[in-house]
Amino acid sequence: MGIRVQKVIGYGLTDVKTEKGAGWRIADERINGDSPGLQAEAPAIEDYRSWLETRRKEGDIETDIELSLLREPEPNELRLHLDDAITHEGEFGLPNVLVISPPTFRGWSRYDDPIDYIEESYLRHPPNKPQQNWVKKLRHGIYPFIGYMDANTGEKLDDKVFYWIRATSNHPRPSDQDLDLIAQAAGFEDNQDAWERVAPVVPNDIRNLATFLDLFTDPETWLQLRPVLYTHWS
């Protein structure tokens, strides 16, 4: 029985501190190492649904869509669960990577896929280093969570930011002077300021799950989460 490839997309941190001598246990002041999401057995999805129901009753109307996706399963449907919502593979994966994925989006993770195995074993570059663990930050949000926020405050940016996004994605790129003007029109000091402050919106689903699982010691840590594609073998 060999190792198998696993891929996951979600919103995560790529600079997690761990203790090598303790089995790569998380030793990061931002993360609660005792979080239920980091234990062998996660809380039941019913408990999460009840927690969201309480938030909605308290006035958080943004939980409506998530609750509709967390409905009770039909008799022949697979049940949702939280066991794979938090990915941190300290020993076999990259110990510095922690990824949060909403349980309602099953396609955000997969395991032992034969196409992934061929790509990662035979088509990766350099070819003499197959079956490598790797993570890639994504510049844009993961569908259906499209939009951008101010990385310092979490405030959602208006549509003017898309002009700057398109300009910095063009080939060839506009001149530095033109990029400064476009960034200023979007509300930033200049192009450099925009690069430092524009980040993909972190979905409420991700924030809710992190709060429910008591994952972060500082509630503002979610501002550091970024969309990622993470591949690891175990």
Backbone torsions as a table, in degrees:
resi	resn	phi	psi	omega
1	MET	NA	118.2	-176.9
2	GLY	-96.1	-178.7	177.4
3	ILE	-77.6	155.8	-175.3
4	ARG	-126.3	148.4	-177.0
5	VAL	-85.6	140.5	176.6
6	GLN	-130.5	136.0	178.2
7	LYS	-126.3	140.9	178.9
8	VAL	-145.8	140.3	169.1
9	ILE	-113.9	151.8	-179.0
10	GLY	172.5	-160.6	179.8
11	TYR	-117.9	124.7	-170.8
12	GLY	-150.0	-177.2	174.9
13	LEU	-112.1	142.7	179.7
14	THR	-119.3	17.3	-179.7
15	ASP	-133.1	34.7	-177.7
16	VAL	-69.9	133.5	177.8
17	LYS	-88.1	137.3	179.9
18	THR	-135.9	166.8	176.5
19	GLU	-106.4	109.6	-177.1
20	LYS	-60.9	-41.4	-176.7
21	GLY	-71.9	-9.2	-178.8
22	ALA	-114.1	37.7	179.7
23	GLY	68.0	32.9	-179.8
24	TRP	59.8	34.7	177.0
25	ARG	-65.5	142.2	-179.8
26	ILE	-63.8	128.4	177.5
27	ALA	-132.7	53.8	-175.2
28	ASP	-115.0	126.6	-175.4
29	GLU	-63.4	-17.1	179.4
30	ARG	-83.2	-17.0	-169.6
31	ILE	-116.4	134.1	177.0
32	ASN	-82.8	104.6	-177.9
33	GLY	-63.1	-18.3	178.6
34	ASP	-94.7	8.8	179.6
35	SER	-56.0	137.2	176.1
36	PRO	-57.0	-25.7	180.0
37	GLY	-72.0	-13.4	-179.7
38	LEU	-105.1	6.4	-179.6
39	GLN	-94.1	167.2	-177.3
40	ALA	-61.8	-34.9	-179.1
41	GLU	-121.8	116.0	-177.6
42	ALA	-81.1	162.1	175.6
43	PRO	-59.9	160.6	179.6
44	ALA	-72.9	147.5	178.9
45	ILE	-61.7	-29.7	178.3
46	GLU	-62.9	-35.5	178.5
47	ASP	-67.1	-39.3	178.5
48	TYR	-66.4	-42.4	179.1
49	ARG	-60.9	-42.3	179.3
50	SER	-64.2	-39.2	178.4
51	TRP	-63.0	-42.2	177.6
52	LEU	-66.3	-38.7	177.4
53	GLU	-58.8	-41.3	178.9
54	THR	-63.8	-42.6	178.4
55	ARG	-62.0	-39.8	179.7
56	ARG	-65.0	-41.7	178.9
57	LYS	-63.7	-26.6	179.1
58	GLU	-85.5	0.6	174.0
59	GLY	113.8	0.4	179.9
60	ASP	-85.1	87.8	-175.8
61	ILE	-72.9	-14.3	-178.6
62	GLU	-72.5	-6.4	177.4
63	THR	-81.9	-8.6	-174.0
64	ASP	-57.2	-49.2	-176.5
65	ILE	-64.8	-44.1	-179.6
66	GLU	-62.7	-40.8	179.0
67	LEU	-64.1	-36.6	178.9
68	SER	-65.1	-32.2	178.4
69	LEU	-79.1	-17.7	179.3
70	LEU	-98.9	23.1	-177.8
71	ARG	-59.6	161.9	174.7
72	GLU	-60.6	132.9	-177.0
73	PRO	-69.9	150.2	171.6
74	GLU	-68.4	162.3	-175.4
75	PRO	-52.7	-36.4	-175.8
76	ASN	-99.5	7.1	-179.1
77	GLU	-89.6	152.9	173.8
78	LEU	-72.6	141.1	179.3
79	ARG	-79.0	142.6	173.7
80	LEU	-76.2	152.7	176.7
81	HIS	-151.5	167.4	-176.6
82	LEU	-103.5	2.8	-174.3
83	ASP	-58.9	-32.7	-177.7
84	ASP	-106.1	13.3	-176.4
85	ALA	-70.6	-33.3	178.8
86	ILE	-113.5	122.6	179.1
87	THR	-110.0	116.7	170.7
88	HIS	-145.6	109.3	-178.1
89	GLU	-110.8	83.4	-175.2
90	GLY	-66.4	-38.2	-174.1
91	GLU	-86.6	-45.6	-174.1
92	PHE	-101.2	-22.4	-179.4
93	GLY	-101.8	-145.1	175.9
94	LEU	-98.4	112.6	-175.6
95	PRO	-63.8	-19.4	-179.1
96	ASN	-85.0	0.6	-174.9
97	VAL	-111.1	130.2	172.9
98	LEU	-132.5	128.0	-174.9
99	VAL	-126.2	135.9	175.7
100	ILE	-109.6	128.4	178.7
101	SER	-126.6	136.1	179.1
102	PRO	-67.8	134.7	-179.4
103	PRO	-65.3	-17.5	-177.4
104	THR	-79.0	-11.7	-179.2
105	PHE	-112.1	87.7	-175.4
106	ARG	-62.0	-31.5	-176.6
107	GLY	-73.4	0.4	-178.9
108	TRP	-82.8	-2.9	175.1
109	SER	-149.3	149.9	175.9
110	ARG	-154.2	159.2	-170.1
111	TYR	-139.0	133.6	174.7
112	ASP	59.3	38.9	177.9
113	ASP	-79.8	129.4	-175.2
114	PRO	-65.1	-33.2	177.8
115	ILE	-67.5	-43.9	176.9
116	ASP	-59.5	-39.7	-179.1
117	TYR	-61.9	-44.5	179.6
118	ILE	-63.6	-46.2	-178.8
119	GLU	-61.1	-47.1	-174.2
120	GLU	-78.4	-23.1	-178.9
121	SER	-90.8	-38.0	-170.7
122	TYR	-117.2	-20.0	-173.0
123	LEU	-113.8	-2.4	178.6
124	ARG	-71.3	152.6	176.6
125	HIS	-118.5	136.9	-0.5
126	PRO	-71.8	148.6	-174.3
127	PRO	-65.6	-19.3	-179.3
128	ASN	-84.8	5.7	178.2
129	LYS	-130.5	64.7	177.7
130	PRO	-76.8	169.1	174.9
131	GLN	54.3	51.4	178.3
132	GLN	-99.6	146.6	170.4
133	ASN	-81.6	135.1	179.6
134	TRP	-155.1	157.8	177.2
135	VAL	-137.7	144.2	-179.6
136	LYS	-131.8	121.6	173.0
137	LYS	-72.4	140.7	179.2
138	LEU	-104.0	136.7	-177.3
139	ARG	-73.9	-28.2	-175.9
140	HIS	-114.1	160.3	-179.6
141	GLY	-67.7	164.6	-179.5
142	ILE	-94.8	125.5	-178.5
143	TYR	-55.6	137.3	8.5
144	PRO	-92.4	16.0	-176.5
145	PHE	-94.4	82.3	-177.0
146	ILE	-108.4	132.9	179.5
147	GLY	150.8	171.2	-176.2
148	TYR	-132.7	152.9	-179.2
149	MET	-131.8	165.4	170.6
150	ASP	-78.4	118.9	-175.7
151	ALA	-62.6	-21.4	-178.9
152	ASN	-83.2	-30.9	-172.6
153	THR	-120.6	-20.7	-174.9
154	GLY	82.9	-1.0	179.9
155	GLU	-68.1	132.4	-179.0
156	LYS	-69.2	133.6	-179.1
157	LEU	-85.5	147.4	-178.6
158	ASP	-78.6	179.5	-171.4
159	ASP	-65.7	-14.2	179.7
160	LYS	-62.5	-25.2	-178.8
161	VAL	-65.8	-23.9	-178.3
162	PHE	-66.4	-28.2	176.0
163	TYR	-63.8	-40.5	178.3
164	TRP	-69.9	-41.0	178.3
165	ILE	-57.7	-47.9	-179.3
166	ARG	-64.2	-41.2	-178.1
167	ALA	-62.9	-40.7	-178.3
168	THR	-77.7	-10.0	177.9
169	SER	-98.6	-8.9	-177.3
170	ASN	-71.0	152.9	174.0
171	HIS	-131.2	118.5	-3.6
172	PRO	-72.7	156.1	-179.8
173	ARG	-75.0	150.5	174.4
174	PRO	-61.6	166.7	178.7
175	SER	-66.3	161.9	178.7
176	ASP	-59.1	-38.2	179.6
177	GLN	-64.1	-43.7	179.0
178	ASP	-65.7	-38.8	178.5
179	LEU	-64.4	-37.4	176.1
180	ASP	-61.4	-42.6	-179.2
181	LEU	-65.7	-41.0	179.9
182	ILE	-66.1	-41.1	178.6
183	ALA	-64.9	-40.1	178.9
184	GLN	-65.3	-36.8	177.7
185	ALA	-65.7	-24.6	178.8
186	ALA	-89.9	0.3	175.0
187	GLY	103.1	13.0	-179.6
188	PHE	-108.4	163.9	180.0
189	GLU	-66.7	-43.4	179.8
190	ASP	-165.8	-173.9	-178.0
191	ASN	-62.1	-41.3	179.9
192	GLN	-62.6	-41.4	178.5
193	ASP	-61.9	-40.2	178.8
194	ALA	-64.5	-44.0	179.3
195	TRP	-59.3	-35.1	-177.9
196	GLU	-79.0	-25.0	-171.8
197	ARG	-109.3	-22.1	-177.3
198	VAL	-83.3	125.6	178.9
199	ALA	-143.0	150.9	176.3
200	PRO	-60.8	140.4	178.5
201	VAL	-59.0	136.4	173.5
202	VAL	-87.8	118.2	-174.8
203	PRO	-60.2	149.2	175.4
204	ASN	-59.0	-33.3	179.0
205	ASP	-58.1	-40.5	-179.4
206	ILE	-70.2	-44.5	-179.4
207	ARG	-64.3	-42.2	178.8
208	ASN	-60.7	-45.8	-177.9
209	LEU	-63.9	-42.4	179.0
210	ALA	-62.7	-38.2	179.1
211	THR	-68.9	-46.1	-180.0
212	PHE	-59.0	-40.1	-177.8
213	LEU	-86.0	2.4	179.5
214	ASP	51.9	47.5	-171.9
215	LEU	-78.0	-35.4	-174.5
216	PHE	-109.7	141.7	176.8
217	THR	-77.5	-27.8	176.7
218	ASP	-113.1	120.0	-176.8
219	PRO	-61.8	-15.6	-179.8
220	GLU	-87.9	0.1	-179.0
221	THR	-61.5	-27.0	-179.3
222	TRP	-57.3	-24.2	178.6
223	LEU	-62.6	-22.2	-178.2
224	GLN	-89.2	-7.7	-178.9
225	LEU	-70.2	139.9	177.9
226	ARG	-135.0	149.0	177.3
227	PRO	-64.7	137.1	-176.8
228	VAL	-141.3	155.7	165.3
229	LEU	-113.7	124.2	-174.1
230	TYR	-124.6	127.8	177.4
231	THR	-120.9	129.2	176.3
232	HIS	-146.8	161.3	-175.9
233	TRP	-118.4	140.4	175.7
234	SER	-158.1	NA	NA
